[in-house]
Amino acid sequence: MKNLKLAILLCGGALLGIYVSDGLNFSENAADTIIFLAAFALPTLMGLLALAKPPAQAWHGAIALAGFGVAAVRGKVWDQLSNFGELTGKGKAGAIILVVGVVVSILAMLKPESKS
């Protein structure tokens, strides 16, 4: 599925941009900052790699899913979704993009691109 790699790239890049735009705070909990940066950078990198050297393979989706999954679990996305109305606009966008990223990564992993 050709557009899945682009969706992975856009979701990862958007989440990375949202996270960085909030300001990186290494003084409070440096480990969390590094974990989230890596979790958002992995899907972005996999999307770029799949675009640069087609076809997208199942492992691109699997690594992107690992990044989105770490961010979803570490960020407790289920709490964000249950309190969706109380989130800011940026928080709502981040939660939606994260869920879309997880779903698209699963699809990319299960249906890799054919070599056409």
C-alpha positions, -999 to 999 in steps of 0.1 A, spaced: 0 0 0 19 30 -14 3 57 7 9 41 41 46 50 41 36 87 35 10 85 63 36 70 87 61 98 78 34 125 83 22 111 116 57 107 130 68 141 117 37 158 131 41 142 165 78 151 166 69 187 157 42 189 183 65 175 210 95 197 201 73 228 198 62 223 235 98 227 245 122 200 254 127 198 292 158 177 300 160 191 336 129 174 350 130 140 334 156 136 307 148 99 302 112 107 292 123 134 269 147 111 251 122 82 250 95 104 234 120 119 209 131 84 199 95 72 198 85 99 173 118 99 154 115 61 146 83 63 125 95 95 108 128 78 99 110 46 87 86 67 65 116 85 50 135 53 44 105 36 28 100 66 5 137 67 -4 142 30 -11 109 15 -22 91 -8 -18 80 -4 18 86 -36 36 69 -51 66 98 -43 89 93 -6 81 58 -8 95 69 -29 125 96 -4 136 72 25 131 46 6 152 73 1 179 78 39 180 41 48 180 34 20 205 61 32 230 46 67 227 11 55 231 19 34 262 43 59 278 19 88 271 -11 68 283 -31 75 252 -61 58 267 -63 84 294 -60 112 268 -89 96 248 -111 92 278 -106 128 287 -106 141 251 -129 170 258 -105 185 284 -74 184 261 -61 215 244 -63 217 206 -27 205 203 -34 177 228 -64 165 208 -44 166 175 -16 147 191 -39 120 205 -57 115 171 -24 115 152 -9 89 175 -39 66 171 -38 70 134 -1 63 134 -6 31 153 -33 19 129 -14 29 98 17 11 110 -2 -20 117 -16 -19 82 18 -13 67 33 -42 86 5 -65 75 3 -54 39 38 -45 27 42 -29 -7 45 -51 -38 76 -47 -60 57 -33 -90 
